[in-house]
């Protein structure tokens, strides 16, 4: 494809990201109350927010590599890093401060001395967590996923370069990561799967894709992907037994390996199935996708507010009314605060990032637009 081909915005993928973010919100809401109880595991099979992060990572791998692999646009490594920094860090940093201050305010221990301990003396590791590179998550629990996203951003240009040289190296790299590396690289497999899908995007997004021999088994593949998606909760509820646990330990299999495969299948379905795309292009779903990062960031704070302030002040003891009121209040507050964060922090800093990039001189161009995918 020509280097002048305009970037394509996948609105249906925005919607899918929004649905995944809402799944995380719902799961953390009921998990806050029912953690450790079987009802939590049953609900998690339906609202599997814990494994929705797998989809985030696979989708990120695809979206971030698409314009360089499919549209054949050059990748300037310095500009890429600056863009990712302004996309991820400012909104996270604001929410980290809010969560930190609110936690001590609610406990009644927010004093000038405590603020000095947090932000100046750094007694609780605030600044280590704010760096968003190593896994320090004292204040903001879901921050571990953002650490993975940020660290993957450092590696993605090189993964894309490998894919441009020869796309068959990507499944080889996935295999190497699985066999030779430990937990810290579980999620590189997710991003690599997204890049692999980008490598085959042109073949997937054509009518002849349906002529592949294995396409007649697509429903079995989809059912398999759906079945293994909540496998961690099946294991908790039914206890697979010693043999499975031994094999899981021996093969170093993590539940996120299963959901990486499921997420890749779901992404391929969205790319080739026009009916799925049409459904996901609903305006409400697309808007939720636009707010997805902000929703993900603000939802832990909203959960704390609901359980700390609203639950005890609902003027009824009827559990159904209490739960319904809390869920409605939680979703409204989450979306409203997400809008504030998106329009007040995310978008302005993304614009700043673009202005910074526009003034930067070319650095290391690690993708040559003259080369074709092997």
C-alpha positions as CSV (number, residue, x, y, z in Angstrom):
1,X,0.0,0.0,0.0
2,X,1.2,3.5,-0.7
3,X,2.9,5.5,2.0
4,X,0.4,8.2,1.3
5,X,-2.6,6.1,2.3
6,X,-4.5,7.9,5.1
7,X,-4.7,6.3,8.5
8,X,-7.8,4.2,9.1
9,X,-9.7,4.7,12.3
10,X,-11.4,1.5,13.4
11,X,-14.6,2.8,15.2
12,X,-15.8,-0.8,15.8
13,X,-12.5,-1.5,17.7
14,X,-13.1,1.6,19.8
15,X,-16.5,0.0,20.8
16,X,-14.9,-3.3,21.6
17,X,-12.4,-1.5,23.8
18,X,-15.2,0.3,25.5
19,X,-17.1,-2.9,26.2
20,X,-13.9,-4.4,27.7
21,X,-13.4,-1.4,29.9
22,X,-17.0,-1.6,31.1
23,X,-16.5,-5.3,31.9
24,X,-13.5,-4.3,34.1
25,X,-15.7,-1.8,35.8
26,X,-18.5,-4.2,36.5
27,X,-16.2,-7.0,37.7
28,X,-14.3,-4.7,40.2
29,X,-17.6,-3.4,41.5
30,X,-19.1,-6.7,42.6
31,X,-15.6,-8.1,43.4
32,X,-15.3,-5.4,46.0
33,X,-18.1,-6.9,47.9
34,X,-18.0,-10.6,47.0
35,X,-14.3,-11.4,46.7
36,X,-13.6,-14.9,47.9
37,X,-17.2,-16.1,47.5
38,X,-18.4,-18.5,44.8
39,X,-20.9,-15.8,43.5
40,X,-17.9,-13.7,42.6
41,X,-16.5,-16.5,40.4
42,X,-19.9,-17.2,38.7
43,X,-20.4,-13.5,37.9
44,X,-16.8,-13.3,36.6
45,X,-17.6,-16.0,34.0
46,X,-20.0,-13.5,32.4
47,X,-18.3,-10.2,33.3
48,X,-14.7,-11.4,32.9
49,X,-13.0,-8.0,33.4
50,X,-9.8,-9.5,34.7
51,X,-9.1,-11.1,31.3
52,X,-10.4,-8.1,29.4
53,X,-6.9,-6.7,29.8
54,X,-5.7,-9.5,27.5
55,X,-7.9,-8.0,24.8
56,X,-6.6,-4.5,25.5
57,X,-3.0,-5.7,25.0
58,X,-3.8,-7.7,21.8
59,X,-5.7,-4.7,20.4
60,X,-2.9,-2.3,21.3
61,X,-0.4,-4.5,19.4
62,X,-2.6,-4.4,16.3
63,X,-3.6,-0.7,16.4
64,X,0.0,0.5,17.1
65,X,1.5,-1.6,14.4
66,X,-1.2,-1.3,11.7
67,X,-0.1,2.0,10.1
68,X,3.5,0.8,9.9
69,X,2.9,-2.7,8.7
70,X,-0.3,-2.4,6.6
71,X,-0.1,1.3,5.5
72,X,3.7,1.1,5.3
73,X,4.3,4.4,7.1
74,X,7.7,5.1,8.6
75,X,8.2,4.8,12.3
76,X,10.4,7.4,14.1
77,X,11.3,5.8,17.4
78,X,11.7,9.1,19.3
79,X,8.3,10.4,18.0
80,X,6.7,7.0,18.9
81,X,7.9,7.2,22.5
82,X,6.8,10.8,22.9
83,X,3.4,10.0,21.5
84,X,2.9,7.1,23.9
85,X,4.1,9.1,26.9
86,X,1.5,11.8,26.3
87,X,-1.1,9.3,25.6
88,X,-0.6,7.2,28.7
89,X,1.1,9.1,31.5
90,X,-0.6,12.4,32.2
91,X,-4.1,11.0,32.8
92,X,-2.6,8.2,34.9
93,X,-0.6,10.7,37.0
94,X,-3.6,12.8,37.7
95,X,-5.7,9.8,38.8
96,X,-2.8,8.5,40.9
97,X,-2.7,11.8,42.8
98,X,-6.5,11.8,43.3
99,X,-6.6,8.2,44.5
100,X,-3.7,8.8,46.9
101,X,-5.2,12.0,48.4
102,X,-8.7,10.5,48.6
103,X,-7.5,7.4,50.5
104,X,-5.9,9.4,53.2
105,X,-8.7,11.9,53.3
106,X,-11.3,9.2,53.8
107,X,-9.2,7.6,56.6
108,X,-8.9,11.0,58.3
109,X,-5.2,11.1,58.1
110,X,-4.7,13.7,55.4
111,X,-2.5,16.4,57.0
112,X,0.2,18.7,55.7
113,X,2.7,16.4,57.3
114,X,1.2,13.4,55.6
115,X,1.3,15.2,52.2
116,X,5.0,15.9,52.8
117,X,5.6,12.2,53.6
118,X,3.9,11.2,50.4
119,X,5.1,13.7,47.8
120,X,8.4,15.0,49.3
121,X,9.8,12.3,51.5
122,X,8.3,9.6,49.3
123,X,7.8,7.3,52.3
124,X,5.1,5.3,50.7
125,X,6.7,4.9,47.3
126,X,4.5,7.4,45.4
127,X,7.1,8.5,42.9
128,X,8.2,4.9,42.2
129,X,4.6,4.2,41.3
130,X,4.3,7.4,39.3
131,X,7.3,6.4,37.1
132,X,5.0,3.7,35.6
133,X,7.9,1.5,34.6
134,X,8.4,-1.0,37.4
135,X,5.6,-2.8,39.2
136,X,5.0,-0.5,42.2
137,X,1.2,-0.4,42.9
138,X,0.6,0.9,46.4
139,X,-2.2,3.3,45.6
140,X,-3.6,2.4,42.3
141,X,-4.2,-1.4,42.0
142,X,-5.0,-1.6,38.2
143,X,-1.7,0.3,37.5
144,X,0.1,-2.9,36.8
145,X,-1.7,-3.1,33.4
146,X,-0.5,0.4,32.6
147,X,3.1,-0.6,33.5
148,X,2.8,-3.4,31.0
149,X,1.4,-1.1,28.4
150,X,4.2,1.5,28.9
151,X,7.0,-1.1,28.9
152,X,5.5,-2.8,25.8
153,X,5.6,0.7,24.2
154,X,9.4,0.6,24.5
155,X,9.6,-2.8,22.7
156,X,6.9,-2.4,20.1
157,X,9.0,-0.5,17.5
158,X,11.4,-3.4,17.5
159,X,8.6,-6.0,17.2
160,X,7.2,-4.0,14.3
161,X,10.7,-3.9,12.7
162,X,10.9,-7.7,13.0
163,X,7.5,-8.1,11.5
164,X,8.5,-5.8,8.6
165,X,11.6,-7.9,7.9
166,X,9.7,-11.2,7.9
167,X,6.2,-11.7,9.5
168,X,7.0,-15.4,10.1
169,X,9.5,-14.3,12.8
170,X,6.6,-13.1,14.9
171,X,5.1,-16.6,15.7
172,X,8.7,-17.7,16.2
173,X,9.2,-14.9,18.7
174,X,6.0,-15.8,20.5
175,X,7.2,-19.4,20.8
176,X,10.6,-18.2,22.2
177,X,8.9,-15.9,24.7
178,X,6.6,-18.7,25.9
179,X,9.4,-21.4,26.2
180,X,12.4,-19.3,27.4
181,X,11.0,-16.4,29.4
182,X,9.1,-16.0,32.6
183,X,6.2,-14.1,33.9
184,X,7.4,-10.6,33.0
185,X,7.1,-11.5,29.3
186,X,3.6,-13.2,29.5
187,X,2.1,-10.1,28.0
188,X,4.6,-9.6,25.2
189,X,2.8,-12.5,23.6
190,X,-0.4,-10.5,23.6
191,X,1.1,-7.6,21.8
192,X,2.9,-9.9,19.3
193,X,-0.4,-11.6,18.5
194,X,-1.8,-8.2,17.7
195,X,1.1,-7.4,15.5
196,X,0.8,-10.8,13.8
197,X,-2.9,-10.0,13.0
198,X,-1.7,-6.7,11.5
199,X,0.7,-8.7,9.3
200,X,-2.2,-10.7,7.9
201,X,-4.8,-7.9,7.9
202,X,-5.0,-7.6,4.2
203,X,-5.7,-11.3,3.8
204,X,-8.2,-11.3,6.6
205,X,-10.1,-8.2,5.3
206,X,-11.0,-9.7,1.9
207,X,-13.8,-11.9,0.8
208,X,-11.4,-14.7,-0.2
209,X,-10.6,-15.2,3.4
210,X,-13.8,-17.2,3.6
211,X,-12.4,-19.6,1.0
212,X,-9.6,-20.8,3.4
213,X,-9.9,-24.6,4.1
214,X,-10.2,-24.1,7.9
215,X,-12.9,-21.4,7.6
216,X,-15.6,-24.0,7.7
217,X,-14.5,-24.7,11.3
218,X,-14.9,-21.1,12.3
219,X,-17.8,-21.7,14.7
220,X,-15.8,-24.4,16.5
221,X,-12.9,-22.0,16.8
222,X,-15.2,-19.2,18.1
223,X,-16.8,-21.6,20.6
224,X,-13.3,-22.7,21.7
225,X,-12.2,-19.1,22.2
226,X,-15.4,-18.3,24.2
227,X,-14.9,-21.5,26.3
228,X,-11.3,-20.8,27.3
229,X,-11.9,-17.1,28.0
230,X,-13.0,-17.5,31.7
231,X,-10.9,-20.6,32.3
232,X,-9.4,-19.2,35.6
233,X,-12.9,-19.2,37.1
234,X,-13.8,-22.7,35.9
235,X,-10.7,-23.8,37.7
236,X,-11.7,-22.0,40.9
237,X,-15.2,-23.5,40.8
238,X,-14.5,-27.0,39.7
239,X,-10.9,-27.6,40.7
240,X,-9.3,-29.3,37.6
241,X,-7.2,-31.6,39.7
242,X,-3.6,-32.4,40.4
243,X,-2.8,-33.5,36.9
244,X,-3.9,-30.2,35.4
245,X,-2.1,-28.2,38.0
246,X,1.1,-30.2,37.5
247,X,0.9,-29.6,33.7
248,X,0.1,-26.0,34.2
249,X,3.2,-25.6,36.4
250,X,5.4,-27.7,34.2
251,X,4.4,-26.0,31.0
252,X,4.4,-22.6,32.7
253,X,0.9,-21.9,31.5
254,X,-0.9,-18.8,32.8
255,X,-4.6,-18.0,32.4
256,X,-3.6,-15.0,30.4
257,X,-2.1,-17.3,27.8
258,X,-5.6,-18.7,27.1
259,X,-7.2,-15.3,27.0
260,X,-4.5,-14.1,24.6
261,X,-5.6,-16.7,22.2
262,X,-9.3,-15.8,22.7
263,X,-8.6,-12.1,22.3
264,X,-6.8,-12.8,19.0
265,X,-9.7,-14.8,17.7
266,X,-12.2,-12.1,18.7
267,X,-10.1,-9.5,16.9
268,X,-9.9,-11.5,13.7
269,X,-13.7,-12.0,13.9
270,X,-14.2,-8.2,14.1
271,X,-11.9,-7.6,11.1
272,X,-13.6,-10.0,8.7
273,X,-17.2,-10.0,9.9
274,X,-19.1,-6.9,8.6
275,X,-22.2,-7.7,10.7
276,X,-20.1,-7.6,13.9
277,X,-18.6,-4.3,12.7
278,X,-22.0,-2.8,12.0
279,X,-23.3,-3.8,15.5
280,X,-20.2,-2.3,17.2
281,X,-20.5,1.0,15.3
282,X,-23.4,1.9,17.5
283,X,-22.8,5.6,18.5
284,X,-23.2,4.9,22.2
285,X,-20.7,2.0,22.1
286,X,-18.3,4.0,20.0
287,X,-18.5,6.9,22.5
288,X,-17.8,4.5,25.4
289,X,-14.8,3.4,23.4
290,X,-13.6,7.0,23.2
291,X,-13.8,7.2,27.0
292,X,-12.4,3.7,27.6
293,X,-9.0,4.7,28.9
294,X,-10.6,7.4,31.2
295,X,-13.2,4.9,32.3
296,X,-10.5,2.4,33.2
297,X,-8.6,5.0,35.1
298,X,-11.4,6.5,37.2
299,X,-13.4,3.4,38.0
300,X,-11.4,2.3,41.2
301,X,-11.9,5.8,42.6
302,X,-15.7,5.6,41.8
303,X,-16.0,2.2,43.5
304,X,-14.5,3.6,46.7
305,X,-16.8,6.6,46.6
306,X,-19.9,4.4,46.1
307,X,-19.1,2.0,48.8
308,X,-17.8,4.6,51.3
309,X,-20.5,7.3,50.8
310,X,-23.5,6.0,49.0
311,X,-24.1,2.5,50.4
312,X,-24.8,3.6,53.9
313,X,-26.9,6.6,52.9
314,X,-29.5,4.9,50.8
315,X,-32.8,5.4,52.7
316,X,-33.9,1.7,52.5
317,X,-32.8,-1.7,53.7
318,X,-34.2,-3.5,50.7
319,X,-31.0,-5.2,49.3
320,X,-32.4,-5.2,45.7
321,X,-33.0,-1.4,45.8
322,X,-29.6,-0.8,47.5
323,X,-27.7,-2.8,44.9
324,X,-29.6,-1.4,42.0
325,X,-29.1,2.2,43.3
326,X,-25.4,1.6,43.8
327,X,-24.9,0.1,40.3
328,X,-26.7,3.0,38.6
329,X,-24.9,5.6,40.7
330,X,-21.6,3.9,40.1
331,X,-22.0,3.8,36.3
332,X,-23.2,7.4,36.1
333,X,-20.4,8.7,38.3
334,X,-17.8,6.7,36.4
335,X,-18.9,8.0,33.0
336,X,-19.2,11.6,34.2
337,X,-15.7,11.5,35.8
338,X,-14.3,9.8,32.7
339,X,-15.7,12.6,30.5
340,X,-14.0,15.2,32.8
341,X,-10.7,13.3,32.6
342,X,-10.9,12.7,28.9
343,X,-11.8,16.2,27.9
344,X,-9.8,17.9,30.6
345,X,-6.6,15.9,30.6
346,X,-6.4,13.2,27.9
347,X,-7.2,15.2,24.8
348,X,-5.3,18.4,25.8
349,X,-2.1,16.4,26.5
350,X,-2.5,14.4,23.3
351,X,-2.7,17.7,21.4
352,X,0.4,18.8,23.3
353,X,2.1,15.6,22.3
354,X,1.3,16.2,18.7
355,X,2.7,19.7,18.8
356,X,5.9,18.5,20.5
357,X,6.2,15.8,17.8
358,X,5.6,18.3,15.0
359,X,8.6,20.3,16.2
360,X,11.0,17.4,16.6
361,X,13.7,16.6,14.1
362,X,13.7,13.1,12.6
363,X,15.6,10.6,14.8
364,X,16.0,6.9,14.3
365,X,13.6,5.7,11.5
366,X,13.4,2.0,12.2
367,X,10.8,1.2,9.6
368,X,11.7,1.8,6.0
369,X,8.6,2.6,4.0
370,X,10.3,1.3,0.9
371,X,10.4,-2.2,2.3
372,X,7.4,-4.6,2.0
373,X,6.3,-7.1,4.6
374,X,7.9,-10.5,3.8
